Amino acid sequence: RYMVIAGLFAGSLLVFLSLASVFRSRADDRVLRRMKGAGEAVLEGGPGILLERDHAPSGVAQAFLPTKTEERNKVRRELEFAGFTGPNAVLVYYGVRIGFGLVLPALLAALVLFREFLPLPVSFKAGLGQLNTTQLLLGFAVFILLGFYGPAAWLSARTRDRRDRVQKAFPNALDLLQVSVEAGHGFDAALSRVADEMVLSSPEVS
């Protein structure tokens, strides 16, 4: 039974990775066809002036990072909007997604395999023991999807929340900037003053 559960977990994971690879390769082919003959052009949605130039992934990172610069720039832009501007933000983001996609189904497999040794309610143990092959496959698939796409949903929600906070605080920043300039401060000094004043009320704008 242990080998069957482990095989189901590995099989469902391989199926998910295979499907993702197929759809990703098809998308890459469409992009290549559109860009064929276009020559070297500025990539739409590239990094901002404060971000370092994007570099193609190398080594182990090639296995799970997008190969297209446009895709990586899109993720970098969304991470920047969410407040993550580190040089390895994209790598960490995809690492988290892959990690959760592996950990959650592995957790389900561990619960099923070692339920008798865990301090779980008796009814819960009994329910785990009654899972059939189809239910296990469905459970692994759901946990893989939750682990892989859950961080993406969280990032989108964080981006929206941060954008709302910036939009609400920005008028106050403009008012403070105007007052500082009218009080005789230079523009650089006024910006610095406004940043200091808004550290607590709006760290994003600060």
MARDREN-399588 format. One record per residue: residue in one letter; x, y, z of N, C-alpha, C, CB in turn. Coordinates in steps of 0.05 Angstrom, whole numbers. Glycine has a CB too. Example, Ala and Ser with C-alpha at 12.3 -4.5 7.8 and 13.67 -1.06 7.14 Angstrom:
% MARDREN-399588
  code     n.x     n.y     n.z    ca.x    ca.y    ca.z     c.x     c.y     c.z    cb.x    cb.y    cb.z
     A     264    -114     156     246     -90     156     264     -66     156     226     -89     181
     S     257     -45     142     273     -21     143     258       1     157     282     -12     114
% end
This chain:
% MARDREN-399588
  code     n.x     n.y     n.z    ca.x    ca.y    ca.z     c.x     c.y     c.z    cb.x    cb.y    cb.z
     R      17     -24       0       0       0       0      18      25       0     -19       0      25
     Y      40      24      15      57      47      16      69      53     -12      80      43      36
     M      76      32     -26      88      35     -53      67      46     -72      99       9     -63
     V      42      37     -69      20      46     -87      15      76     -83      -6      30     -82
     I      14      85     -57       9     113     -52      32     130     -62       5     117     -21
     A      57     121     -57      80     136     -67      80     137     -97     106     123     -57
     G      72     115    -110      71     115    -140      50     134    -150      66      87    -150
     L      27     134    -137       5     153    -145      14     182    -142     -20     148    -128
     F      28     187    -120      37     215    -116      57     222    -138      51     218     -88
     A      77     205    -143      97     211    -164      84     213    -191     119     190    -164
     G      65     195    -197      52     195    -223      36     220    -228      34     171    -226
     S      20     229    -208       4     253    -211      21     277    -214     -15     256    -187
     L      44     278    -200      62     300    -203      75     301    -230      84     298    -181
     L      82     278    -241      94     277    -268      74     285    -289     105     249    -274
     V      49     276    -286      28     284    -305      25     314    -305       2     270    -298
     F      24     326    -281      21     355    -280      44     369    -293      18     364    -250
     L      68     361    -287      92     374    -298      93     370    -329     117     363    -286
     S      84     347    -338      84     342    -367      64     359    -381      78     312    -373
     L      40     362    -370      20     379    -382      29     408    -382      -7     377    -368
     A      41     417    -360      51     444    -359      73     449    -379      62     451    -331
     S      90     429    -383     111     432    -403     100     433    -431     131     409    -401
     V      80     417    -437      68     418    -464      55     445    -470      46     395    -467
     F      38     455    -452      25     480    -456      46     503    -458       5     486    -434
     R      67     501    -441      87     522    -442     102     522    -468     107     518    -418
     S     109     498    -479     123     497    -504     106     507    -527     132     468    -510
     R      80     502    -526      62     512    -547      61     542    -546      34     500    -544
     A      60     553    -522      60     583    -519      86     595    -530      55     591    -490
     D     108     581    -523     134     591    -533     135     591    -563     157     575    -521
     D     124     569    -576     124     568    -605     108     590    -617     112     541    -614
     R      85     597    -605      69     619    -616      85     646    -614      43     621    -601
     V      98     649    -592     114     674    -589     136     675    -609     126     676    -560
     L     150     653    -613     171     652    -633     161     658    -661     186     625    -632
     R     138     647    -668     127     653    -695     120     682    -698     102     636    -699
     R     110     695    -677     103     723    -679     128     740    -681      87     732    -655
     M     150     732    -668     174     748    -667     193     742    -690     189     744    -641
     K     187     721    -706     205     713    -728     207     736    -748     195     688    -741
     G     231     743    -754     236     764    -774     234     792    -763     217     761    -796
     A     227     795    -737     224     822    -726     250     835    -719     206     821    -702
     G     271     818    -717     297     830    -710     299     836    -680     303     855    -726
     E     320     849    -673     324     857    -645     307     881    -639     353     863    -639
     A     288     879    -620     270     901    -614     269     904    -583     242     896    -626
     V     260     926    -575     256     931    -546     233     914    -537     252     961    -540
     L     236     898    -516     216     881    -506     195     897    -490     228     858    -489
     E     170     893    -498     149     907    -483     147     897    -455     122     904    -498
     G     144     915    -436     141     908    -408     167     901    -395     123     885    -406
     G     189     913    -404     215     907    -393     218     919    -365     237     918    -411
     P     240     915    -352     244     925    -325     245     955    -324     269     913    -313
     G     238     966    -301     239     995    -298     267    1006    -296     223    1003    -274
     I     270    1032    -294     296    1044    -294     312    1038    -269     294    1074    -298
     L     297    1030    -247     311    1024    -222     317     994    -219     294    1033    -199
     L     310     978    -238     315     949    -236     338     942    -254     290     933    -244
     E     353     921    -245     375     912    -262     365     898    -287     393     893    -245
     R     382     897    -307     375     884    -332     370     855    -327     396     889    -353
     D     350     844    -341     344     816    -337     365     798    -349     316     810    -349
     H     371     776    -336     390     756    -346     376     729    -350     414     753    -328
     A     382     715    -371     370     689    -376     378     670    -353     379     678    -403
     P     359     653    -345     366     634    -323     386     613    -332     340     619    -314
     S     402     605    -313     423     585    -319     423     564    -298     451     598    -322
     G     435     541    -304     438     519    -285     410     507    -278     451     529    -260
     V     407     502    -252     382     489    -243     358     508    -247     384     482    -213
     A     362     534    -247     340     553    -250     326     550    -277     350     581    -247
     Q     339     539    -297     327     535    -323     304     516    -322     347     526    -343
     A     303     498    -302     283     478    -300     256     489    -293     291     457    -280
     F     254     511    -279     228     521    -270     224     551    -274     224     514    -242
     L     243     565    -285     239     593    -291     230     596    -320     265     610    -286
     P     213     616    -327     206     620    -355     230     626    -372     185     643    -357
     T     231     614    -396     254     618    -413     251     645    -429     256     595    -433
     K     227     655    -432     223     680    -447     227     704    -429     195     680    -460
     T     242     724    -440     247     748    -424     221     763    -419     266     766    -439
     E     202     763    -438     176     776    -434     162     765    -409     159     774    -459
     E     162     739    -407     148     726    -384     161     733    -358     147     696    -388
     R     188     732    -357     202     739    -332     197     769    -325     232     733    -335
     N     197     786    -346     193     814    -340     164     819    -330     197     831    -366
     K     145     804    -340     118     807    -330     116     800    -301      98     790    -346
     V     129     778    -293     129     769    -265     145     789    -248     141     741    -263
     R     167     799    -258     183     818    -243     167     844    -238     209     826    -258
     R     151     852    -258     135     876    -255     113     872    -234     122     884    -282
     E     101     848    -234      80     843    -215      92     841    -187      65     817    -221
     L     115     829    -184     129     827    -158     137     855    -149     153     810    -160
     E     145     872    -167     152     900    -160     128     914    -150     164     915    -183
     F     105     911    -163      80     924    -154      72     914    -126      58     918    -174
     A      79     889    -120      72     878     -94      93     885     -72      70     847     -96
     G     115     898     -80     134     907     -61     159     890     -59     122     909     -35
     F     162     870     -77     186     853     -77     204     861    -100     177     823     -79
     T     225     875     -94     243     886    -114     271     875    -113     244     916    -112
     G     275     853     -99     302     842     -96     312     831    -123     303     820     -75
     P     338     828    -126     349     818    -151     341     789    -157     379     820    -151
     N     335     774    -136     327     745    -140     297     741    -134     344     728    -121
     A     281     762    -137     253     759    -130     239     739    -147     239     786    -133
     V     245     738    -174     231     719    -192     240     691    -185     238     726    -221
     L     265     687    -180     275     660    -173     262     650    -147     306     661    -170
     V     261     667    -127     249     659    -101     219     654    -105     253     681     -80
     Y     206     670    -121     177     666    -126     171     639    -138     166     689    -144
     Y     186     632    -159     181     606    -172     190     583    -154     195     605    -199
     G     211     588    -138     220     568    -119     198     562     -98     245     577    -105
     V     185     583     -89     163     579     -70     140     564     -83     153     606     -59
     R     133     571    -108     111     557    -121     117     527    -125     106     570    -148
     I     142     521    -134     149     493    -138     150     479    -110     177     491    -152
     G     160     493     -90     162     481     -64     135     473     -52     176     499     -45
     F     116     492     -54      89     486     -44      75     464     -61      72     511     -44
     G      81     465     -88      70     444    -105      80     416     -98      76     450    -133
     L     103     414     -86     114     388     -77     107     382     -48     144     388     -81
     V     107     402     -31     103     397      -3      74     389       4     111     422      14
     L      55     403      -8      27     397      -1      19     369      -8       9     417     -15
     P      24     359     -33      16     331     -38      33     311     -22      20     325     -68
     A      59     319     -16      75     301       0      64     300      29     104     311       1
     L      52     322      38      39     322      64      15     303      65      31     350      72
     L       0     304      43     -23     286      41     -14     257      41     -40     292      16
     A       7     251      26      17     224      25      27     215      53      40     222       5
     A      40     233      67      50     227      94      27     221     113      68     249     105
     L       6     237     111     -18     233     128     -30     205     123     -39     254     123
     V     -31     197      98     -43     171      92     -25     148     101     -49     169      62
     L       1     151      96      19     130     102      24     126     131      46     135      88
     F      26     148     146      34     147     174      12     156     193      59     164     179
     R     -13     152     184     -35     162     200     -37     148     227     -61     157     185
     E     -28     123     228     -30     108     254     -10     118     274     -25      78     249
     F      11     132     266      31     142     284      28     171     291      59     137     272
     L       8     184     280       3     212     284     -20     217     303      -2     227     257
     P     -18     239     319     -40     244     338     -64     257     325     -30     263     361
     L     -78     241     309    -102     250     294    -127     238     306     -99     243     264
     P    -150     252     302    -175     240     311    -180     213     298    -199     260     304
     V    -193     195     312    -198     168     303    -214     169     277    -212     152     324
     S    -235     186     276    -252     187     252    -236     196     228    -276     206     257
     F    -217     215     233    -201     225     211    -182     203     200    -184     250     220
     K    -170     188     219    -153     166     211    -169     145     195    -141     152     235
     A    -193     140     203    -210     120     189    -216     130     161    -235     115     205
     G    -222     156     159    -228     167     132    -204     166     114    -237     196     135
     L    -180     171     124    -156     169     108    -151     140      98    -131     179     123
     G    -157     121     116    -153      93     109    -172      83      88    -155      76     134
     Q    -195      96      85    -215      87      66    -213     100      38    -243      93      77
     L    -193     117      35    -189     130       9    -181     109     -12    -168     152      10
     N    -194     110     -35    -187      91     -56    -167     105     -76    -212      82     -72
     T    -160      90     -97    -140     101    -115    -149     126    -129    -134      80    -136
     T    -174     127    -138    -184     151    -152    -185     175    -133    -213     145    -162
     Q    -193     171    -109    -194     193     -89    -166     203     -83    -208     184     -64
     L    -147     185     -81    -119     193     -76    -108     209     -99    -101     169     -71
     L    -113     200    -124    -104     215    -147    -116     243    -148    -111     200    -173
     L    -142     244    -142    -156     270    -142    -144     288    -120    -186     266    -138
     G    -139     276     -97    -128     292     -75    -100     303     -82    -126     276     -50
     F     -83     286     -94     -57     295    -102     -58     317    -122     -40     271    -113
     A     -77     314    -142     -79     334    -163     -88     361    -151     -99     325    -184
     V    -108     360    -133    -118     385    -121     -96     398    -104    -142     379    -103
     F     -81     382     -89     -59     394     -72     -37     405     -89     -48     373     -53
     I     -30     392    -112     -10     403    -130     -19     430    -141      -3     383    -152
     L     -44     431    -150     -54     455    -162     -55     478    -141     -82     451    -174
     L     -64     471    -117     -65     491     -95     -37     501     -89     -78     480     -70
     G     -18     483     -87       9     490     -80      23     507    -102      26     466     -75
     F      17     502    -127      30     516    -149      17     542    -155      31     499    -173
     Y     -10     543    -155     -24     567    -162     -33     584    -139     -48     560    -179
     G     -32     573    -115     -39     589     -91     -21     613     -87     -37     571     -67
     P       6     611     -89      22     635     -87      17     656    -108      51     627     -88
     A       9     647    -132       2     666    -153     -23     682    -146      -2     652    -180
     A     -43     668    -135     -67     682    -126     -61     701    -103     -89     662    -118
     W     -44     693     -85     -36     710     -62     -21     735     -72     -18     695     -42
     L      -3     731     -92      12     754    -103      -7     774    -116      32     744    -123
     S     -27     764    -131     -46     782    -144     -62     798    -123     -65     766    -162
     A     -70     784    -102     -85     798     -81     -67     819     -67     -96     778     -60
     R     -42     812     -61     -24     831     -49     -19     855     -67       2     817     -41
     T     -16     850     -93     -11     872    -111     -35     891    -111      -7     861    -140
     R     -59     881    -112     -83     898    -112     -85     914     -86    -109     881    -115
     D     -79     901     -63     -80     914     -37     -60     937     -35     -76     894     -15
     R     -35     931     -45     -14     951     -43     -20     975     -62      13     939     -51
     R     -31     969     -86     -38     990    -104     -60    1008     -92     -48     978    -131
     D     -79     996     -78    -100    1012     -65     -89    1030     -44    -122     993     -53
     R     -70    1019     -28     -58    1035      -7     -42    1059     -18     -40    1018      11
     V     -28    1054     -40     -13    1075     -53     -31    1097     -64       5    1064     -75
     Q     -53    1088     -77     -71    1107     -88     -85    1125     -67     -93    1093    -105
     K     -90    1113     -44    -103    1128     -23     -84    1147      -9    -115    1109      -2
     A     -58    1140      -7     -39    1157       7     -26    1177     -11     -18    1140      20
     F     -27    1173     -37     -12    1191     -56     -22    1220     -55     -14    1180     -84
     P     -48    1225     -54     -57    1254     -52     -45    1268     -28     -87    1255     -50
     N     -44    1254      -4     -31    1267      19      -2    1273      14     -34    1248      44
     A      12    1255       0      40    1260      -6      43    1284     -24      52    1235     -20
     L      25    1287     -44      26    1311     -61      21    1337     -46       6    1308     -84
     D       2    1336     -27      -4    1359     -11      20    1367       6     -28    1354       8
     L      32    1347      19      56    1352      35      79    1363      18      65    1327      50
     L      82    1352      -6     103    1362     -24      98    1391     -32     104    1344     -49
     Q      73    1397     -37      67    1425     -44      73    1444     -21      38    1428     -53
     V      65    1436       3      70    1453      27     100    1457      31      57    1441      52
     S     115    1435      27     144    1437      32     157    1455      11     157    1409      30
     V     149    1453     -14     160    1471     -35     153    1500     -30     151    1462     -63
     E     128    1505     -22     119    1532     -17     133    1543       8      89    1533     -13
     A     142    1526      26     156    1535      50     185    1542      44     155    1514      72
     G     194    1537      19     221    1545      12     241    1522       8     232    1563      31
     H     232    1497      11     250    1475       7     254    1470     -23     238    1449      20
     G     278    1461     -30     283    1452     -57     268    1426     -62     313    1448     -62
     F     266    1419     -88     249    1395     -94     261    1370     -81     247    1392    -124
     D     287    1366     -82     299    1343     -70     294    1342     -40     329    1342     -76
     A     298    1366     -27     294    1367       2     264    1362       9     303    1394      12
     A     246    1372      -8     218    1368      -3     211    1339      -6     201    1385     -23
     L     222    1325     -25     217    1296     -28     227    1281      -4     230    1285     -53
     S     250    1288       5     261    1275      29     244    1280      54     290    1285      34
     R     234    1305      56     217    1311      79     191    1296      78     211    1342      79
     V     179    1294      55     154    1279      53     158    1250      58     142    1283      24
     A     180    1239      49     186    1211      54     189    1205      84     212    1202      39
     D     203    1224      98     206    1221     127     179    1223     142     225    1242     138
     E     162    1241     132     136    1245     145     117    1222     142     123    1270     135
     M     120    1207     120     101    1186     114     111    1158     119      93    1188      85
     V     133    1156     134     144    1130     140     124    1112     155     169    1132     157
     L     110    1123     174      91    1108     190      64    1106     177      88    1120     218
     S      54    1128     166      27    1128     154      25    1113     128      18    1156     150
     S      46    1114     112      46    1100      86      74    1092      78      34    1117      64
     P      84    1069      88     111    1060      81     115    1056      51     117    1034      95
     E      94    1049      37      96    1044       8     104    1070      -7      71    1033      -4
     V      89    1091      -1      95    1117     -14     122    1128      -4      72    1137      -8
     S     128    1124      22     153    1134      33     176    1121      19     154    1128      63
% end
